[in-house]
Amino acid sequence: MAAHGLASAQVSAWLGQARYSETVARLVLPPASPTLRSWPRYRARFVESKRIKEGMDFLQRHAATLARADERYGVPPSVIVSVIGVETFYGRVTGNFRIIDALATLAFDYPAQARSDRGPFFRDQLAQFLIWCQETGTDPLAVKGSYAGAIGLPQFMPGSLRNYAVDGNGDGHVDLLGSPEDAIFSVANFLVRHGWQAGQPVFLPVRLPGDPAALVDGGLKPTLNWQQLREAGARPPAVPGMADTWMSWPLAVIDLYDGATGTTEYRVAAPNFFALTEYNRSYFYATAVTDLAVELEKSRPPRTR
């Protein structure tokens, strides 16, 4: 960290004031009695009437900023707002843990009973956080966020904060907690930097064969193409020429499992789906963001010329 102007004495002074958090250590553990994974149950947490209504309010309140972000990055307002809605309920729940406590706990005392040791990841995030504080003149003892160390309306980890956060309101500073404009532009920038393609959908309106399970590889990169899907029995909608635009896209079939019923919903994902999984490496997460965005679009008043 010395290369970033951080003296070891300063780092030691800050870390000397960090406190171990039993709550943080407990929250990163899997539940003692895990429930069955259920896509319908997960979806219902985020795609529900109150989140849709408050999302519409957020869209209207920040319409001008969202339009500027869309023009610059090509990410639809509904998608940007949906990410913020799923992450923090539009800024209502951003976390009340001191970031330095959360990151130090997970960096140096990651629970041994966890499925895997993510201590190295959190040590890097702690370093990124302290460097960011040094670069911006921020007091590291004053910043609060989630138990995992995520910050602001879009819940950026410190590494993402340094690499992808941008100044959306032109005041010369990036404030993901106090500036919705900065949060909006930062979400859009993150998605574009991770492969978002303007004008492309997240899912394709494709009818899959009766049992598409063999087409699912469970990964976070698209590995199929439209020709392969068509040969496996996938059929496009009856819209002339629509499938022609998909020919060069990398695609994937994703599975959304409901442990309560033993059933699975399948969808054909386009590259933009995988830009969303860079935000959170979960099919459920990226699909919930997409479905909430669809509901926000449906609820928007018709555009007038």
C-alpha positions in Angstrom: 0.0 0.0 0.0 3.0 2.2 0.2 2.9 2.7 -3.5 -0.5 4.5 -3.0 0.9 6.9 -0.4 -0.2 4.9 2.6 2.5 4.7 5.3 2.6 1.5 7.4 2.2 3.6 10.6 -1.1 5.0 9.2 -2.4 1.6 8.3 -1.5 0.2 11.7 -3.2 3.2 13.4 -6.4 2.6 11.5 -6.4 -1.2 11.9 -5.7 -0.7 15.6 -9.1 0.9 15.9 -10.9 -1.9 14.0 -13.1 -4.1 16.1 -13.8 -7.8 15.7 -17.5 -8.3 15.0 -19.2 -11.6 16.1 -22.3 -10.5 14.2 -20.3 -10.2 10.9 -18.6 -13.6 11.4 -22.0 -15.2 12.1 -23.7 -13.6 9.1 -21.3 -15.0 6.5 -21.9 -18.5 7.7 -24.5 -20.6 5.9 -27.7 -21.1 8.0 -27.6 -23.9 10.5 -30.8 -25.3 9.0 -30.6 -24.4 5.3 -33.9 -24.1 3.4 -34.3 -25.6 -0.1 -33.4 -23.3 -2.9 -36.5 -21.9 -4.4 -36.6 -19.6 -7.4 -40.2 -18.6 -6.9 -39.6 -17.8 -3.2 -36.4 -15.8 -4.1 -38.2 -13.9 -6.9 -41.1 -13.0 -4.6 -38.7 -11.2 -2.2 -37.8 -8.7 -4.9 -40.4 -8.6 -7.6 -43.3 -7.5 -5.4 -45.7 -4.5 -5.4 -43.9 -2.3 -2.9 -40.6 -2.6 -4.6 -42.2 -1.9 -7.9 -44.0 1.1 -6.6 -41.0 2.6 -4.9 -39.0 1.8 -8.0 -41.4 3.8 -10.1 -41.0 6.7 -7.6 -37.2 6.4 -8.0 -37.5 6.4 -11.8 -39.6 9.5 -11.8 -37.5 11.3 -9.2 -34.3 10.7 -11.1 -35.6 10.6 -14.7 -33.1 13.2 -16.0 -30.1 11.5 -14.5 -31.2 8.1 -15.7 -31.7 9.5 -19.2 -28.2 10.9 -19.2 -26.8 7.6 -18.0 -28.7 5.7 -20.7 -27.4 8.0 -23.4 -23.8 7.6 -22.2 -23.7 3.9 -21.3 -26.7 2.3 -23.1 -28.0 0.7 -20.0 -31.8 1.2 -19.7 -33.1 3.2 -16.7 -35.2 0.3 -15.5 -32.2 -2.0 -15.3 -30.1 0.6 -13.3 -33.0 1.2 -10.9 -33.7 -2.5 -10.5 -30.1 -3.2 -9.4 -30.4 -0.4 -6.8 -33.8 -1.7 -5.8 -32.6 -5.3 -5.3 -29.4 -4.2 -3.6 -30.7 -1.7 -1.1 -34.4 -1.0 -1.7 -33.4 2.2 -3.4 -31.1 3.3 -0.7 -33.3 2.4 2.3 -31.1 -0.4 3.5 -27.4 0.3 3.0 -26.1 -1.3 6.1 -25.0 0.0 9.5 -21.7 -1.9 10.0 -18.5 0.0 10.2 -16.7 -1.1 7.0 -13.3 -1.3 8.6 -14.7 -3.6 11.3 -16.5 -5.8 8.8 -13.6 -6.1 6.5 -11.0 -6.6 9.2 -13.1 -9.4 10.8 -13.4 -11.2 7.5 -9.9 -10.6 6.4 -8.1 -11.9 9.5 -10.8 -14.0 11.3 -12.8 -15.6 8.5 -14.9 -18.3 10.2 -13.2 -21.7 10.0 -16.5 -23.5 9.7 -17.4 -21.7 6.5 -17.6 -23.7 3.3 -14.5 -22.0 1.9 -11.9 -19.5 3.2 -12.5 -16.2 1.6 -10.0 -14.4 3.9 -7.7 -13.6 1.0 -10.5 -11.9 -0.9 -11.4 -9.8 2.1 -7.8 -8.9 2.8 -7.6 -7.5 -0.7 -10.9 -5.6 -0.2 -9.6 -4.2 3.1 -6.5 -2.9 1.3 -8.6 -1.4 -1.4 -10.8 0.3 1.2 -7.9 1.9 3.0 -6.3 3.0 -0.3 -9.6 4.5 -1.3 -9.9 6.4 2.0 -6.4 7.7 1.5 -7.1 8.8 -2.1 -10.4 10.5 -1.2 -9.6 11.9 2.2 -12.3 9.8 3.7 -12.2 8.8 7.4 -12.2 4.9 7.3 -13.6 4.8 10.8 -16.7 6.7 9.7 -17.8 4.7 6.6 -20.7 2.3 7.1 -22.2 -0.4 4.9 -23.1 -4.1 4.8 -21.7 -6.8 6.9 -19.7 -8.0 3.9 -18.1 -4.5 3.4 -20.3 -3.3 0.5 -21.0 0.5 0.4 -23.8 2.8 -0.7 -27.0 2.6 -2.8 -25.4 0.1 -5.3 -23.5 -1.9 -2.6 -20.1 -1.6 -4.3 -17.2 -3.5 -2.6 -14.1 -1.3 -2.2 -12.4 -2.8 -5.2 -15.4 -1.9 -7.4 -15.6 1.5 -5.7 -12.1 2.3 -6.9 -12.4 0.8 -10.3 -16.0 1.5 -11.5 -17.6 4.2 -9.4 -18.0 7.5 -11.3 -19.1 11.1 -10.5 -22.6 11.3 -11.9 -23.5 14.8 -10.7 -20.3 16.6 -11.7 -19.3 17.8 -8.2 -15.8 16.3 -8.5 -16.5 13.6 -5.9 -17.9 10.1 -5.9 -20.5 9.5 -3.1 -22.4 6.3 -3.5 -24.3 6.8 -0.3 -25.4 10.4 -0.5 -25.6 10.9 -4.3 -28.2 8.9 -6.3 -26.7 10.5 -9.4 -23.3 8.9 -8.6 -24.9 5.6 -7.8 -26.9 5.6 -11.1 -23.9 6.4 -13.2 -21.7 3.9 -11.3 -24.1 1.0 -11.8 -24.3 1.7 -15.5 -20.5 2.0 -15.8 -20.0 -1.3 -13.9 -22.3 -3.1 -16.2 -20.8 -1.7 -19.4 -17.3 -2.5 -18.1 -18.4 -6.1 -17.6 -19.9 -6.6 -21.0 -23.3 -5.0 -21.2 -24.4 -4.5 -24.8 -26.6 -1.5 -25.6 -29.9 -2.5 -27.2 -29.6 -6.2 -26.5 -32.0 -8.1 -24.3 -31.1 -10.1 -21.2 -33.2 -13.1 -22.2 -34.4 -14.4 -25.6 -38.1 -15.2 -26.2 -37.3 -18.8 -27.2 -39.4 -21.9 -26.8 -37.1 -24.6 -25.5 -37.4 -28.4 -26.1 -39.3 -30.5 -23.6 -36.3 -31.3 -21.4 -33.5 -28.7 -21.8 -31.6 -29.8 -18.7 -28.7 -31.2 -20.9 -28.2 -27.7 -22.3 -27.4 -26.2 -18.9 -23.7 -26.1 -17.9 -24.2 -24.0 -14.7 -21.4 -21.7 -15.5 -21.1 -17.9 -15.6 -20.1 -17.6 -19.2 -22.3 -18.2 -22.3 -21.0 -21.3 -24.1 -23.7 -22.0 -26.8 -24.8 -20.3 -30.0 -28.2 -20.1 -31.7 -27.3 -22.8 -34.2 -26.7 -25.3 -31.4 -29.9 -24.3 -29.6 -31.9 -24.6 -32.8 -30.4 -28.1 -33.5 -31.4 -29.1 -29.9 -35.0 -28.1 -30.6 -35.3 -24.5 -29.5 -37.7 -22.4 -31.5 -37.9 -18.6 -31.9 -41.1 -16.6 -31.8 -42.9 -16.2 -35.1 -41.3 -12.8 -35.9 -39.6 -12.7 -39.3 -35.9 -12.1 -39.0 -35.7 -11.9 -35.2 -33.5 -15.0 -34.8 -31.1 -13.7 -37.5 -29.9 -11.0 -35.0 -28.9 -13.7 -32.5 -26.6 -15.7 -34.8 -23.4 -14.2 -33.6 -24.3 -13.9 -29.9 -22.9 -16.3 -27.3 -25.8 -17.7 -25.4 -26.6 -20.0 -22.5 -29.5 -21.9 -21.0 -30.0 -21.2 -17.3 -31.9 -23.2 -14.8 -34.0 -21.7 -12.0 -34.8 -24.5 -9.5 -37.7 -24.7 -7.1 -36.7 -27.1 -4.3 -40.3 -26.9 -2.9 -41.8 -28.6 -6.0 -38.8 -30.1 -7.6 -39.5 -28.2 -10.8 -37.1 -26.0 -12.9 -37.7 -23.0 -15.0 -35.4 -22.6 -18.0 -34.5 -19.5 -19.9 -32.2 -18.6 -22.8 -29.7 -16.0 -21.6 -28.0 -13.4 -23.8 -24.6 -11.7 -23.0 -26.3 -9.0 -20.9 -27.4 -11.6 -18.4 -23.8 -12.4 -17.7 -23.0 -8.7 -17.2 -25.5 -8.9 -14.4 -23.9 -12.0 -12.9 -20.7 -10.0 -12.5 -22.6 -7.9 -10.0 -23.6 -11.0 -8.1 -22.6 -14.4 -9.3 -26.1 -15.9 -9.1 -28.6 -16.9 -11.7 -31.4 -16.1 -9.2 -30.0 -12.6 -8.6 -29.5 -11.7 -12.2 -33.0 -13.0 -13.1 -34.7 -11.2 -10.3 -33.0 -7.9 -11.4 -34.3 -8.5 -14.9 -37.8 -9.4 -13.9 -38.0 -6.4 -11.6 -36.8 -4.2 -14.5 -39.5 -5.7 -16.7 -42.2 -4.8 -14.2 -40.8 -1.3 -13.9 -41.0 -0.9 -17.7 -44.6 -2.2 -17.7 -45.6 0.3 -15.0 -44.0 3.3 -16.7 -46.5 5.7 -18.3 -46.4 5.7 -22.1 -43.7 7.9 -23.6 -44.9 11.0 -25.4 -43.1 12.6 -28.3 
